[in-house]
Amino acid sequence: TLLREAIGSDNIHVIHKLWNRLKDPRPDGFKFNLKGRQMGAAGLGKTVKGAMLDLVGPEGPEVLIYHDCDKLVAVPGCVEAMVRQALPFGPRAAFFVSHWKPTCPPPGEKGHCGETTHAGVVAGHRDWSKPNLRAWGQWQLDDPNSYDRRTLWKSWNSTRLSDGSRYGVGSLPPAYADHMWEASQPPGCINHISGGRCRDNPKRAARNFVQSLCLTARPPQDVCPTRRNEEWCGGL
């Protein structure tokens, strides 16, 4: 409701009951292949990005923008500025992610392809994006415990257009990007604060960040009672 009021639009959707909506056939006959697996919520949650256009249905909005949930918006008016900037969807830009750099480790080195890509934000178009997002969603369903940046690379690398080329993925403009929170930098518009970043920065840095947002950190036992304090940003 707050976001709808902020941008003056009711086209804001909250997707729930993901399992039921994924296993049902789409109105156009498409169906995600779950292969009989009963995967947990964590594995299914990673599939939302690839399945989001199907989950809102054929009457949904033309453009969907997905954000990971471990974020804080810290700059007044920046979300409104974001949604006012049009995205150039088309044959060579099927959809957009935070940062697109489809690289693989050099020959002889261990690692995974796609590690230099970040998909904390995904923007998809109902017409241009659906087949390619579906392919990514299926890859994620097939490998639910994998990082989504890796399944994105696999999907992109294995899918070809009619002329044999790979479909286009683009990096989002700065207005859409999520700021990868660093303690040495001032808060950006949308600050992506993962557990790893909480652990990598000292508690003082996390406390200063919370205070810069005019917030007060609650005692960790009130918010996250099942984790050790040192594993969570709230243990300040």
Disulfide bonds with the S-S distance in Angstrom:
Cys78-Cys189 1.92
Cys104-Cys113 2.03
Cys198-Cys233 1.82
